[in-house]
Structures are given as structure tokens and as C-alpha cells.
Amino acid sequence: MAIDGNGKFFMDEFDYEDLREAVNTLVYFTHRAALESGWWDGYDWSDVHKQNTKVTLIANEVFEAQEAIRVDSNDNHLPQYKGVLTELIDVLVRSGDTLGRYQDDDSSIDPGKILVDKMKYNERRTDHRPDERKKPGGKRF
């Protein structure tokens, strides 16, 4: 990770590889923890409604983060942290676990590579540039 001569942040291929490995490590540990805790015991992953339930639980963590912002609260279980922070970590935990379950079915899935590819794609998107976002109808959020 570096800053170019114009003060702009950029990532080189080594940074992208570090990021890919970090994401895959997160996926591995979050999914293993869920497996060991029995969260997947008897869970019929072939049922698309069950898959949707897991994705909905990720969305629920986002809504809980919004609520923590709204009420400006600390976490109930880890009161040393703002609630929004722990809820966003829950998004990572649930996402990692769910991505790990998809990997169980297809070991060629590489979540870290998917993230890197998505970031590289977003770097080229004109609608992600500050000048484009300021235009009428631009992405303000």
C-alpha cells in the first residue's frame, strides 16, 4: 500500500495478494468457528430458502448497526465498544461464515480473489469518481 507523488493512495499486486489472503483467512476462521459451534448441524444448505435466510441474517446485522447509530449506544455484550462497531464486525463474521459454506460446496471459490477483483473493477468505474458523484443523479451515498 502506498501513496503516489500526487498523494493518491494505491495498491500494488503484493497488496492485493495480502488482502486476498486476509479475506480467505477471515472466511476460514469464521466458518470453522460456526461449524465447531454446531450452527450448521442439520442445516439443509441445498434449500435456497435456507441460503436466503443466511443472507438475511447478514442484512439484519446491518440494520442493527443502523439502530446502534440512531440511539448512539454501546454494545450490550461488549460495552467497551460502540454498538455500530460490533454490529459491523458481526457482518464480517456472518459473511465469512456464509462464504465458507459456499466454499464447502465448491472449493474453487476464492472469496479473497473475488474481493480483489471487485476492488479493481471499482477503481475503473466512472460513477465512483468524486466529480461524477457530484453531478445531478450521481451516487451521493
Secondary structure per residue as TSV (DSSP state, phi and psi in degrees):
chain	resnum	aa	ss	phi	psi
A	1	M	-	360.0	135.4
A	2	A	E	-152.5	171.5
A	3	I	E	-117.9	130.7
A	4	D	-	-80.8	-177.6
A	5	G	T	-61.7	-19.6
A	6	N	T	-97.0	8.2
A	7	G	S	80.1	12.0
A	8	K	-	-91.4	132.4
A	9	F	E	-68.9	140.3
A	10	F	E	-150.0	160.8
A	11	M	-	-119.6	139.2
A	12	D	-	-100.1	-179.0
A	13	E	H	-62.4	-32.1
A	14	F	H	-65.9	-39.6
A	15	D	H	-64.1	-43.6
A	16	Y	H	-62.4	-37.7
A	17	E	H	-67.6	-40.1
A	18	D	H	-60.8	-42.8
A	19	L	H	-64.2	-43.8
A	20	R	H	-58.2	-46.5
A	21	E	H	-65.3	-39.6
A	22	A	H	-63.4	-43.6
A	23	V	H	-64.4	-44.1
A	24	N	H	-64.6	-32.5
A	25	T	H	-67.6	-43.7
A	26	L	H	-58.6	-47.0
A	27	V	H	-60.7	-46.0
A	28	Y	H	-58.7	-51.9
A	29	F	H	-69.8	-38.6
A	30	T	H	-68.3	-39.8
A	31	H	H	-70.7	-41.7
A	32	R	H	-60.0	-42.9
A	33	A	H	-61.3	-41.5
A	34	A	H	-67.0	-41.0
A	35	L	H	-61.1	-47.8
A	36	E	H	-64.6	-27.9
A	37	S	T	-86.2	-1.4
A	38	G	T	84.5	10.7
A	39	W	T	-66.0	-20.1
A	40	W	T	-104.4	-1.4
A	41	D	T	-61.1	124.7
A	42	G	T	69.5	12.8
A	43	Y	-	-88.4	120.2
A	44	D	-	-85.0	89.2
A	45	W	T	-68.3	-18.7
A	46	S	T	-71.4	-17.2
A	47	D	S	-80.0	115.4
A	48	V	H	-61.8	-26.0
A	49	H	H	-68.2	-34.1
A	50	K	H	-69.6	-39.0
A	51	Q	H	-62.2	-42.5
A	52	N	H	-63.6	-36.0
A	53	T	H	-60.1	-43.4
A	54	K	H	-62.7	-41.9
A	55	V	H	-67.5	-38.1
A	56	T	H	-63.4	-36.1
A	57	L	H	-64.1	-33.8
A	58	I	H	-64.8	-45.8
A	59	A	H	-60.5	-37.9
A	60	N	H	-59.6	-38.1
A	61	E	H	-63.4	-35.7
A	62	V	H	-64.2	-43.6
A	63	F	H	-64.5	-36.5
A	64	E	H	-66.5	-34.8
A	65	A	H	-64.9	-41.6
A	66	Q	H	-60.4	-43.7
A	67	E	H	-65.2	-38.9
A	68	A	H	-62.7	-35.6
A	69	I	H	-67.4	-45.5
A	70	R	H	-58.8	-43.3
A	71	V	H	-96.7	-1.0
A	72	D	T	51.3	57.1
A	73	S	-	-111.1	157.4
A	74	N	B	-87.7	162.9
A	75	D	-	-67.1	143.5
A	76	N	S	-70.0	-34.6
A	77	H	S	-93.1	-31.8
A	78	L	S	-125.5	73.3
A	79	P	T	-63.8	-10.4
A	80	Q	T	-75.0	-7.6
A	81	Y	S	-119.1	148.2
A	82	K	B	-63.8	142.9
A	83	G	H	-58.3	-38.6
A	84	V	H	-58.9	-36.4
A	85	L	H	-68.7	-45.6
A	86	T	H	-69.5	-33.8
A	87	E	H	-68.5	-37.8
A	88	L	H	-67.5	-34.2
A	89	I	H	-64.3	-38.6
A	90	D	H	-60.6	-34.5
A	91	V	H	-60.3	-44.8
A	92	L	H	-64.0	-42.9
A	93	V	H	-63.0	-50.6
A	94	R	H	-66.3	-38.6
A	95	S	H	-64.8	-45.9
A	96	G	H	-60.8	-43.9
A	97	D	H	-60.8	-46.2
A	98	T	H	-67.3	-42.2
A	99	L	H	-60.4	-38.7
A	100	G	H	-61.7	-36.9
A	101	R	H	-66.9	-38.5
A	102	Y	H	-62.9	-37.4
A	103	Q	H	-64.9	-32.8
A	104	D	H	-57.2	-35.0
A	105	D	H	-83.1	-28.8
A	106	D	-	-143.9	98.1
A	107	S	T	-68.2	-10.0
A	108	S	T	-79.4	-10.4
A	109	I	-	-68.6	128.4
A	110	D	-	-125.3	88.9
A	111	P	H	-55.6	-38.1
A	112	G	H	-62.9	-41.2
A	113	K	H	-66.0	-38.8
A	114	I	H	-60.7	-44.3
A	115	L	H	-62.2	-45.8
A	116	V	H	-60.6	-45.8
A	117	D	H	-61.1	-40.5
A	118	K	H	-65.1	-41.9
A	119	M	H	-65.1	-41.5
A	120	K	H	-63.7	-40.0
A	121	Y	H	-62.9	-47.0
A	122	N	H	-62.4	-30.4
A	123	E	H	-60.4	-30.8
A	124	R	H	-90.8	-10.1
A	125	R	-	-73.1	125.2
A	126	T	G	-68.2	-32.4
A	127	D	G	-72.2	-2.7
A	128	H	G	-99.5	-2.4
A	129	R	S	-81.9	141.8
A	130	P	H	-53.8	-41.7
A	131	D	H	-65.3	-34.7
A	132	E	H	-73.1	-35.6
A	133	R	H	-67.9	-26.4
A	134	K	T	-78.9	-16.5
A	135	K	S	-68.9	154.5
A	136	P	T	-55.6	131.1
A	137	G	T	81.5	3.8
A	138	G	-	-74.7	167.9
A	139	K	-	-75.9	99.8
A	140	R	-	-79.9	-25.8
A	141	F	-	-115.9	360.0
